């Protein structure tokens, strides 16, 4: 068994106090993330209200099936992350490692799907910048749609990547038997982060892939 007195930082009286402080810190961090993403969602809403036809045309170039598969993959990863937290809380080390690995694999699968779609959009000439070669109706505002799409999905993908790094570290620590029912705070607060990442995508998917697709060019 690991000596969990080593996990207790000197500024805390006990592990329980450290857990409460860590959880509060994560919620504060997530609140700042909500403000950050919230600003981008507000920008999307304003532009979509201003240029609904162009955004509808642009949305038709996204593959709904890929977006739906990505959504299912992330929801499954969130489920396995919850299983990881439960395994840590109940002291099942092997299950904890297994569920963390499954979460990592699903996260990687999500990134592969996302980057594949980015590549197809690039090949289609829809990546904003010098590569943008769209010649249809209202190309300026169609490009605006894809500027926001790549910015928001790229930012989300960066959060997924950070999450993968965190989960890999947790998996190695879990394999080394660092966590027990008395100490699994890193797993728990990482779970909060991962659920937030999944929740952001659940908002991104309908906004970009589903809304206004009936507006054809």
VENMO-V403784 format. One record per residue. N is the residue number from 0. SS is DSSP state (H for helix, E for strand, - for the rest). BURIAL is # if it has 24 or more other C-alpha atoms within 12 Angstrom, else .. D_LAST is the distance of its C-alpha to the last C-alpha in Angstrom with 1 decimal. Layout:
n: [N N]
ss: [SS SS]
burial: [BURIAL BURIAL]
d_last: [D_LAST D_LAST]
This chain:
n: [0 1 2 3 4 5 6 7 8 9 10 11 12 13 14 15 16 17 18 19 20 21 22 23 24 25 26 27 28 29 30 31 32 33 34 35 36 37 38 39 40 41 42 43 44 45 46 47 48 49 50 51 52 53 54 55 56 57 58 59 60 61 62 63 64 65 66 67 68 69 70 71 72 73 74 75 76 77 78 79 80 81 82 83 84 85 86 87 88 89 90 91 92 93 94 95 96 97 98 99 100 101 102 103 104 105 106 107 108 109 110 111 112 113 114 115 116 117 118 119 120 121 122 123 124 125 126 127 128 129 130 131 132 133 134 135 136 137 138 139 140 141 142 143 144 145 146 147 148 149 150 151 152 153 154 155 156 157 158 159 160 161 162 163 164 165 166 167 168 169 170 171 172 173 174 175 176 177 178 179 180 181 182 183 184 185 186 187 188 189 190 191 192 193 194 195 196 197 198 199 200 201 202 203 204 205 206 207 208 209 210 211 212 213 214 215 216]
ss: [- - - - - - - - - - - - - - H H H H H H H H H H H H H H H H H H H H H H H H H H H H H H H H H H H H - H H H H H H H H - - - - H H H H H H H H H H H H H H H H H H H H H H H H H H H - - H H H H H H H H H H H H H H H H H H H H H H H H H H H H H H H - - - - - - - - - - - - - - - H H H H H H H H H H H H H H H H H H H H H H H H H H H H H H H H H H H H H - - - - E - - E - H H H H H H H H H H H H H H H H H H H H H H H H H H - - - - - - -]
burial: [. . . . . . . . . . . . . . # . . # # . . # # . . # . . . # . . . . . . # . . # # . . # . . # # . . # # # # # # # # # # # # # . . # # # # # # # # # # # # # . # # # # # # # # # . . # # # # # # # # # # # # # # # # # # # # # . # # . . # # . . # . . . . # # # . . . . . # . . . . # . # # # # # # # # # # . # # . . # # . # # # . # # . # # # . # # . # # # . # # # # # # # # # # # # # # # # # # # # # # # # # # # # # . # # # # # # # . . . .]
d_last: [64.2 62.7 64.5 62.0 64.1 62.6 59.1 60.4 59.9 62.9 61.4 61.0 63.9 62.5 59.6 58.5 58.3 56.4 53.9 53.3 52.8 50.4 48.3 48.3 47.3 44.3 43.1 43.4 41.4 38.7 38.7 38.0 35.1 33.7 33.9 32.2 29.3 29.2 28.6 25.6 24.2 24.9 23.0 19.9 20.4 20.7 17.7 15.5 17.1 16.6 12.9 11.5 7.9 7.9 10.0 8.0 5.2 8.6 10.4 8.8 10.7 13.9 16.2 17.3 20.5 21.6 21.1 23.1 25.8 26.1 26.7 29.3 31.0 31.4 32.6 35.2 36.2 36.8 39.0 41.0 41.4 42.9 45.1 46.2 47.3 49.1 50.9 52.0 53.3 55.3 56.6 55.0 54.6 53.4 50.8 49.7 49.3 47.5 45.0 44.3 43.7 41.3 39.4 39.3 38.1 35.2 34.3 34.4 32.2 29.6 29.7 29.4 26.3 24.7 25.8 24.6 21.0 21.4 22.6 19.8 17.3 19.8 19.9 16.2 16.6 15.1 18.4 18.9 21.5 22.6 20.8 17.3 15.9 12.1 11.3 7.6 6.5 9.3 10.9 13.9 12.6 10.6 14.1 15.8 14.2 15.6 18.8 19.4 18.6 21.0 23.5 23.7 23.7 26.0 28.3 28.4 29.2 32.0 33.4 33.3 35.1 37.7 38.1 38.8 41.5 43.1 43.1 44.7 47.4 47.9 48.2 50.9 52.7 52.6 53.9 56.8 57.5 56.9 55.5 57.5 57.2 59.1 56.6 52.9 51.3 49.2 47.6 47.0 45.4 43.3 42.1 41.0 39.0 37.4 36.4 34.8 32.7 31.6 30.9 28.6 26.4 26.4 24.7 22.3 21.1 19.7 18.4 16.2 15.8 15.7 14.8 11.5 10.1 9.5 6.7 3.8 0.0]
